[in-house]
Amino acid sequence: MKNVAKSRFLLVLGLASAFQFSCQRQSSAPAASTASGSPQLSTGRNFSSASVAASIYEGIEFDMPKVKETKFPDYSVSITRYGAVGDGITKNTKAFEQAIQDVAAKGGGHVVIPRGLWLTGPIVLKSNIDLHAEAGAMVIFSRDFDDYPVVKTSFEGLNTYRCQSPISGNNLENVAITGEGTFDGNGDAWRPVKKSKLTAAQWKELTKTGVLNAKGDMWYPTQKALKGDTQGSNFNVPDLQTKEQFEAVKDYLRPVMLSLVNCKTVLLDGPTFQNSPAWNLHPLMCQDIILRNLNVRNPWYSQNGDGLDLESCKNALVYNNTFDVGDDAICFKSGKDKDGRERGVPTENVIVKNNVVYHGHGGFVVGSEMSGGVKNVHVSNCTFMGTDIGLRFKSTRGRGGVVENIWISNIDMVNIPTQAISFNLFYGGNSPVLEEDQKASDEARVEKLVPVTEETPSFKNIWMRNITVSGADEAVALQGLPEMNLQNVNIADSYLKARRGISAVDASGISLKNVKVITEKGPALTIYNSKDIQVQGLTFNQNKEPVVKVMGPLTKNVKLESKDFASAATQISTGKELGKAAVSLQ
């Protein structure tokens, strides 16, 4: 295993050129010391202490307390004081551990990582610690799986075992990671790779190490990693019971890079987090958390390479960040199925402002693990460039949970390969852009009614305004469940340019007001088995097909504004199965 790790020093060989990691090379002096060798506060260091600007709280539609902010004593120590060597070769796990212990024992302060390449095993944070990575500092986490023991945790919303995260903290108060440095999770050492992701030459070179699955189309770093992928996985969580069983497939249990569990008053401000084995940043059941000025990156091909997964957290700010990742970028969760419902802790009171997302399966995402609920969320002034989906809401039967009271405004999107806005309550786990081993039928809509129980997810009361889309395959896809319609989604004052228009299936209480839809084909608006639909101020480009198409035996109370249509007879198409009063012009 160690030989395999050594042989794969950078990324997945030829793919390294597609995802180059960089760090700023600025001069930075190590921590000052007295003649006796005891550490003192360094002078001239820019430790993050700026308070949250009042503008972050402006325009919020719900009552929310101001997020508590971290405060640290004027005490700092450099990891070099404990023998750390920044050559990228020497393993500095002990130096990090001793520096953190020393500062914590003295009541807290700053653990400083100077410019350099700092190889290390896992870093475990403590209360009242600011881990400060200076400009030009690059922390590189070890590729040796033996450095990461199997621990009890939660992953993808389920209680399970996983390898210890490169950075972790449990039950902490007043903790931060700051500075302009970089934390690299060495995720390429862990991740399986699909043959379809590589050129023939890259695949040939990669397969000189590791093992292949039976089909020969998936590469794994070790036999243990392959074995873990054959254990009846629930997505990426093996269907195993005991710790010993998980140990047998340890190499498959890719950790999230940063795991913070049950922590209060948290600040992440400034660093780059990149190349994580699985999810990048995972605050779980945390309170009063600020994430700002971050650069969060994963290779585009990284499976489960989410940027931020904010799970069952309360009172959070996410602003002025940049994401370019392999899966969902800014994602809100609250546990999965029975485990999530029993935890019963929603994600609530969150402000998301001024973020940019490049590649990702979704720009802003809720779900699909939302069994504890998500509520009171404000998202504004964000730009999504090339994300597979822009605004993405997903769940499925069996989850349960309620997602409600979401306000989204001033969102700009360009070059979206699928839906700009998507609600999918039949989510089956596939990525929006299907790969050769995936099928659209896995997420197909099933019209058959099932009983409404605690396992039935509910999405309702969502407002969107000033949404601008310049290029998407589909403008809006609203898909609820037959037994639990998507409820009260409101879109206003928006411009949507896409190949196809807006569709509403199994939805109720949908409102479109002053929305312009520019399509290449098909109707601007399609309604199926939906009710209580209000459309005012709809503008569109005229093509050969009807502008509005209304279908489905369950559709009723669709109200369209008559002045929007020059010729209702040709511009509005209604199915023969509709009731007489299903559609009306106001």
Residue pairs with C-beta under 8 A, 6 or more apart in sequence:
1 144
1 145
1 146
1 222
1 224
1 251
2 144
2 146
4 209
4 210
4 221
4 222
5 143
5 144
5 145
5 189
5 221
6 143
7 208
7 209
8 143
8 188
8 189
8 209
8 221
10 16
10 188
11 19
11 188
11 275
11 299
12 188
12 191
12 193
12 198
12 202
12 206
12 301
13 202
13 205
13 206
14 198
14 199
14 201
14 202
14 205
14 206
15 197
15 198
15 202
15 299
15 301
18 299
18 300
19 275
19 297
19 299
19 300
21 138
21 182
21 184
21 274
21 275
22 182
23 136
23 137
23 138
23 181
23 182
23 272
24 135
24 136
24 180
25 115
25 136
26 115
26 134
26 135
26 136
27 115
27 136
28 114
28 115
28 134
28 135
28 136
28 137
29 42
29 44
29 114
30 78
30 80
30 81
30 112
30 114
31 39
31 40
31 42
31 76
31 77
31 78
31 80
31 81
31 112
31 114
32 39
32 40
32 41
32 42
32 43
33 39
33 40
33 81
34 40
39 76
39 77
39 78
39 81
39 102
41 74
41 75
41 76
42 76
42 78
42 112
45 76
45 110
45 112
45 132
45 134
47 72
47 76
47 110
47 130
47 132
47 178
48 130
48 132
48 176
48 178
48 179
48 267
48 269
48 270
51 69
52 66
52 67
52 69
52 290
52 317
56 317
56 319
56 351
56 353
57 64
57 66
57 351
59 378
59 380
60 351
60 378
61 378
61 407
61 463
62 349
62 376
62 378
62 405
62 407
64 315
64 349
64 351
64 376
65 315
65 349
67 288
67 289
67 290
67 315
67 316
67 317
68 264
68 265
68 288
68 315
69 265
69 267
69 288
69 290
70 130
70 174
70 175
70 176
70 265
70 266
70 267
70 290
71 174
72 108
72 109
72 110
72 128
72 129
72 130
72 174
72 176
73 106
73 107
73 108
73 109
73 128
74 109
75 103
75 106
75 107
75 108
75 109
75 110
76 103
76 109
76 110
76 111
76 112
76 132
77 99
77 102
77 103
77 109
77 110
77 111
77 112
78 84
78 99
78 112
78 113
78 114
79 92
79 95
79 96
79 99
79 111
79 112
79 113
79 114
79 118
80 86
80 95
80 114
81 99
82 94
82 95
82 98
82 99
82 102
83 92
83 94
83 95
84 90
84 92
84 95
84 96
84 99
84 118
85 92
86 114
86 115
86 116
86 117
86 118
86 137
87 116
87 117
87 119
88 117
88 118
88 119
88 140
89 119
90 119
91 119
91 120
91 121
91 142
92 118
92 119
92 120
93 120
93 121
93 122
93 123
93 142
93 147
95 120
96 111
96 120
96 123
97 123
97 124
99 111
100 111
100 123
100 124
100 125
100 126
100 129
100 131
101 126
103 109
103 110
103 111
103 128
103 129
104 126
104 127
104 128
104 129
107 128
108 127
108 128
108 129
108 174
109 128
109 129
109 130
110 129
110 130
110 132
111 129
111 130
111 131
111 132
112 132
112 134
113 131
113 132
113 133
113 134
113 137
113 139
113 179
113 181
114 134
114 136
114 137
115 134
115 135
115 136
115 137
116 136
116 137
116 138
117 138
117 140
118 137
118 138
118 139
118 140
119 140
119 141
119 142
120 139
120 140
120 141
120 142
121 141
121 142
121 144
121 147
121 148
122 141
122 147
122 148
122 164
122 165
122 166
122 167
122 168
123 131
123 139
123 166
123 167
123 168
124 168
124 169
125 131
125 167
125 168
125 169
125 172
125 175
125 177
125 260
126 169
126 172
126 175
127 172
127 173
127 174
127 175
128 173
128 174
128 175
129 175
129 176
130 175
130 176
130 177
130 178
130 267
131 176
131 177
131 178
132 177
132 178
132 179
133 139
133 177
133 178
133 179
133 180
133 181
133 182
133 183
133 270
133 271
134 179
134 180
134 181
135 179
135 180
135 181
136 180
136 181
137 179
137 181
137 182
138 181
138 182
138 184
139 181
139 182
139 183
139 184
140 184
140 186
141 166
141 183
141 184
141 185
141 186
141 257
142 186
143 186
143 189
145 163
145 189
145 190
145 222
145 250
145 251
148 163
148 164
148 166
148 255
149 163
149 164
150 161
150 162
150 163
150 164
150 243
150 246
150 247
150 250
150 253
151 161
151 162
151 163
151 164
152 159
152 160
152 161
152 243
153 160
153 161
153 162
153 259
153 261
154 160
154 261
154 284
154 311
154 335
154 339
155 162
155 236
155 237
155 256
155 278
156 234
156 235
156 236
156 237
156 304
156 336
156 369
157 311
157 333
157 334
157 335
157 336
157 337
157 339
157 340
157 369
157 371
158 234
158 237
158 336
158 337
158 339
159 339
160 237
160 238
160 246
161 240
161 243
161 246
161 253
162 253
162 254
162 255
162 256
163 250
163 253
163 254
163 255
163 277
164 255
165 255
165 256
165 257
165 258
165 259
165 282
166 183
166 185
166 255
166 257
166 258
166 276
166 277
167 177
167 183
167 257
167 258
167 259
168 258
168 259
168 260
168 261
169 175
169 259
169 260
169 261
169 263
170 260
170 261
170 262
170 263
171 261
171 262
171 263
172 260
172 262
172 263
172 264
172 266
173 263
173 264
173 265
174 264
174 265
175 260
175 263
175 265
175 266
175 267
176 266
176 267
176 268
176 269
177 183
177 258
177 267
177 268
177 269
177 271
178 267
178 268
178 269
178 270
178 271
179 270
179 271
180 270
180 271
181 271
181 272
182 271
182 272
182 273
182 274
183 257
183 258
183 271
183 272
183 273
183 274
184 274
184 275
185 257
185 273
185 274
185 275
185 276
185 277
185 280
186 275
186 277
187 254
187 257
187 275
187 276
187 277
187 278
187 298
187 299
187 302
187 305
188 275
188 299
189 221
189 277
190 221
190 225
190 251
190 254
190 255
190 277
190 278
191 254
191 277
191 302
191 303
191 305
192 218
192 219
192 220
192 221
192 225
192 229
192 303
193 206
193 218
193 219
193 301
194 217
194 218
194 219
194 301
194 435
194 437
195 203
195 216
195 217
195 218
195 219
196 217
196 435
196 436
196 437
197 301
198 206
203 219
206 219
207 219
209 221
210 219
210 220
210 221
210 222
211 219
211 220
211 222
211 223
211 225
211 226
212 218
212 219
212 220
212 226
213 220
213 226
213 229
217 437
218 229
220 226
220 229
220 251
220 252
221 251
222 251
224 248
224 249
224 250
224 251
224 252
225 249
225 251
225 252
226 252
227 248
227 249
227 252
228 238
228 249
228 250
228 251
228 252
228 253
229 252
231 238
231 239
231 240
231 249
232 238
232 239
233 239
235 429
236 254
236 278
236 304
238 245
238 246
238 249
238 252
238 253
240 246
240 249
246 253
254 277
254 278
254 304
255 277
255 278
256 276
256 277
256 278
256 279
256 280
256 281
256 282
256 309
257 273
257 276
257 277
257 278
257 279
257 280
257 281
258 268
258 273
258 276
258 280
258 281
258 282
259 282
259 284
260 266
260 282
260 283
260 284
260 286
260 289
261 284
261 285
261 286
262 284
262 285
262 286
263 283
263 286
263 287
263 289
264 286
264 287
264 288
265 287
265 288
265 289
266 283
266 286
266 288
266 289
266 290
267 289
267 290
268 281
268 289
268 290
268 291
268 292
268 294
269 290
269 291
269 292
269 293
269 294
270 293
270 294
271 294
271 295
272 294
272 295
272 296
272 297
273 280
273 281
273 294
273 295
273 296
273 297
274 280
274 295
274 296
274 297
274 298
275 297
275 298
275 299
275 302
276 298
276 302
276 305
278 304
278 305
278 306
279 304
279 305
279 306
279 309
279 327
280 296
280 298
280 305
280 306
280 307
280 308
280 325
281 291
281 294
281 296
281 307
281 308
281 309
282 309
282 311
283 289
283 309
283 310
283 311
283 313
283 316
284 311
284 312
284 313
285 311
285 312
285 313
285 343
285 345
286 313
286 314
286 316
287 313
287 314
287 315
288 314
288 315
288 316
289 310
289 313
289 315
289 316
289 317
290 316
290 317
291 308
291 316
291 317
291 318
291 319
291 321
292 317
292 318
292 319
292 320
292 321
293 320
293 321
294 321
294 322
295 321
295 322
296 307
296 308
296 321
296 322
296 323
296 324
296 325
296 329
297 323
297 324
297 325
298 305
298 306
298 307
298 324
298 325
298 326
298 327
299 305
299 326
300 326
300 359
301 326
302 325
302 326
302 327
303 326
303 327
304 326
304 327
305 325
305 326
305 327
306 325
306 326
306 327
306 328
306 329
306 331
307 323
307 325
307 327
307 328
307 329
307 330
307 331
307 357
307 360
308 318
308 321
308 323
308 329
308 330
308 331
309 328
309 331
309 332
309 333
310 316
310 318
310 330
310 331
310 332
310 333
310 347
310 350
311 332
311 333
311 334
311 335
311 347
311 369
312 333
312 334
312 335
312 343
312 345
312 346
312 347
312 372
313 347
313 350
314 346
314 347
314 348
314 349
315 349
315 350
316 347
316 349
316 350
316 351
317 350
317 351
317 353
318 330
318 350
318 351
318 352
318 353
318 355
319 351
319 352
319 353
319 354
319 355
320 353
320 354
320 355
321 330
321 355
321 356
322 355
322 356
322 357
322 358
323 329
323 330
323 355
323 356
323 357
323 358
323 360
324 357
324 358
324 359
324 360
325 359
325 360
326 359
326 360
327 360
327 361
327 431
328 360
328 361
328 362
328 365
328 392
329 357
329 360
329 361
329 362
329 363
329 364
329 365
329 387
330 352
330 355
330 357
330 363
330 364
330 365
331 362
331 365
331 366
332 347
332 350
332 365
332 366
332 367
332 370
332 374
332 377
333 347
333 367
333 369
333 370
333 374
334 340
334 343
334 345
334 346
334 347
334 369
334 370
334 371
334 372
334 373
334 374
334 401
335 341
335 343
335 345
335 369
335 370
335 371
335 372
336 368
336 369
336 371
336 399
337 371
337 398
337 399
337 400
337 455
338 371
339 371
340 369
340 370
340 371
340 372
340 399
340 400
340 401
341 371
341 372
341 400
341 401
341 454
343 372
344 372
345 372
346 372
346 373
346 374
346 375
346 401
347 372
347 373
347 374
347 375
347 377
348 373
348 374
348 375
348 376
348 377
349 376
350 376
350 377
350 378
351 378
352 364
352 377
352 378
352 379
352 380
352 382
353 378
353 379
353 380
353 381
353 382
354 381
354 382
355 382
355 383
356 382
356 383
356 385
357 363
357 364
357 382
357 383
357 384
357 385
357 387
358 385
358 386
358 387
359 386
359 387
360 387
360 388
361 387
361 388
361 389
361 392
361 431
361 432
362 387
362 388
362 389
362 390
362 391
362 392
362 422
362 432
363 382
363 384
363 387
363 389
363 390
363 391
363 392
363 411
363 413
364 379
364 382
364 384
364 390
364 391
364 392
364 408
364 411
365 389
365 392
365 393
365 394
366 374
366 377
366 392
366 393
366 394
366 403
366 406
366 459
367 392
367 393
367 394
367 395
367 399
367 403
367 427
368 394
368 395
368 396
368 399
368 427
368 429
369 399
370 395
370 399
370 401
370 403
370 457
371 399
371 400
371 401
371 457
372 401
373 401
373 402
373 403
373 404
374 401
374 403
374 404
374 406
375 402
375 403
375 404
375 405
375 406
376 405
377 405
377 406
377 407
378 407
378 408
379 406
379 407
379 408
379 409
379 411
380 407
380 408
380 409
380 410
380 411
381 409
381 410
381 411
382 410
382 411
382 412
383 411
383 412
383 413
384 390
384 411
384 412
384 413
384 414
384 416
385 413
385 414
385 415
386 414
386 415
386 416
386 417
387 413
387 416
388 416
388 417
388 418
388 431
388 432
388 433
389 416
389 418
389 419
389 420
389 421
389 422
389 432
390 411
390 413
390 416
390 419
390 420
390 421
390 422
390 469
390 472
391 408
391 411
391 420
391 421
391 422
391 464
391 467
392 419
392 422
392 424
392 432
393 403
393 422
393 423
393 424
393 459
393 462
394 422
394 423
394 424
394 425
394 427
395 401
395 403
395 424
395 425
395 427
395 457
395 459
396 425
396 426
396 427
396 428
396 457
397 425
397 426
397 450
397 455
397 456
397 457
397 481
398 455
399 455
399 457
400 453
400 454
400 455
400 456
400 457
401 457
401 458
402 457
402 458
402 459
402 460
403 457
403 458
403 459
403 460
403 462
404 458
404 459
404 460
404 461
404 462
405 461
406 461
406 462
406 463
407 462
407 463
408 462
408 463
408 464
408 465
408 467
409 464
409 465
409 466
409 467
410 465
410 466
411 464
411 466
411 467
411 468
412 468
412 470
413 420
413 467
413 468
413 469
413 470
413 471
413 472
414 469
414 470
414 471
415 470
415 471
416 469
416 471
416 472
416 473
416 498
417 432
417 433
417 472
417 473
418 432
418 433
418 472
418 473
418 474
419 432
419 472
419 473
419 474
419 475
419 476
419 477
420 467
420 469
420 472
420 474
420 475
420 476
420 496
420 498
421 464
421 467
421 475
421 476
421 477
421 478
421 491
422 432
422 476
422 477
423 459
423 477
423 478
423 479
423 480
423 486
423 489
423 507
424 443
424 477
424 479
425 457
425 459
425 479
425 480
425 481
425 484
425 486
425 506
426 443
426 444
426 445
426 446
426 479
426 481
427 443
428 442
428 443
429 442
429 443
430 438
430 439
430 440
430 442
430 443
431 438
434 440
445 479
445 505
445 506
447 482
447 529
448 482
449 482
449 483
450 456
450 483
451 483
452 483
452 484
456 481
456 483
456 484
457 481
457 484
458 484
458 487
459 480
459 486
459 487
460 486
460 487
460 488
460 509
461 487
461 488
462 488
462 489
462 490
463 490
463 492
464 489
464 490
464 491
464 492
464 494
465 490
465 491
465 492
465 493
465 494
466 493
466 494
467 491
467 494
467 495
467 496
468 494
468 495
469 475
469 494
469 495
469 496
469 497
469 498
470 497
471 497
471 498
472 496
472 497
472 498
472 499
473 498
473 499
473 500
474 498
474 499
474 500
474 501
474 503
475 496
475 497
475 498
475 500
475 501
475 502
475 517
475 519
476 491
476 496
476 501
476 502
476 503
477 502
477 503
478 486
478 489
478 502
478 503
478 504
478 505
478 507
478 510
479 486
479 503
479 505
479 506
479 507
480 486
480 487
480 505
480 506
480 507
480 508
481 506
482 506
482 529
485 506
485 507
485 508
485 530
485 531
486 504
486 506
486 507
486 508
486 510
487 507
487 508
487 509
488 508
488 509
488 510
488 511
489 507
489 509
489 510
489 511
490 510
490 511
490 513
491 511
491 512
491 513
491 515
492 511
492 512
492 513
492 514
492 515
493 513
493 514
493 515
494 514
494 515
494 516
495 515
495 516
495 518
496 502
496 515
496 516
496 517
496 518
497 518
498 517
498 518
498 519
498 520
499 519
499 520
499 521
500 519
500 520
500 521
500 522
501 517
501 519
501 522
501 523
501 524
501 525
501 526
501 540
502 512
502 515
502 517
502 524
502 525
502 526
503 525
503 526
503 527
503 528
504 510
504 525
504 526
504 527
504 528
504 530
504 533
505 528
505 529
505 530
506 528
506 529
506 530
507 530
507 533
508 530
508 531
508 532
509 532
510 530
510 532
510 533
510 534
511 533
511 534
511 535
512 525
512 534
512 535
512 536
512 538
513 534
513 535
513 536
513 537
514 536
514 537
515 537
515 538
515 539
516 538
516 539
516 540
517 524
517 525
517 538
517 539
517 540
518 540
518 541
519 540
519 541
519 543
521 543
521 545
522 545
523 545
523 546
523 547
523 548
523 549
523 573
524 538
524 540
524 547
524 548
525 535
525 538
525 547
525 548
525 549
526 548
526 549
526 550
526 551
527 533
527 548
527 549
527 550
527 551
527 552
527 555
527 558
528 551
528 552
528 555
529 551
529 552
529 553
529 554
529 555
530 552
530 554
530 555
530 558
531 554
531 555
531 556
531 557
531 558
532 556
532 557
533 557
533 558
533 559
534 559
535 548
535 558
535 559
535 560
535 561
535 564
536 561
536 564
537 561
537 564
538 547
538 548
538 560
538 561
538 564
539 564
540 547
546 570
546 571
546 572
546 573
547 565
547 571
547 572
548 560
548 565
548 571
548 572
548 573
549 573
550 558
550 572
550 573
550 574
550 575
550 578
550 582
550 583
551 574
551 575
551 577
551 578
552 575
552 577
552 578
553 577
553 578
555 575
555 578
555 582
555 583
556 579
556 581
556 582
557 581
557 582
558 582
558 583
558 584
559 584
559 585
559 586
560 572
560 583
560 584
560 585
560 586
561 585
561 586
562 568
562 585
562 586
565 571
565 572
565 585
568 585
572 583
574 582
574 583
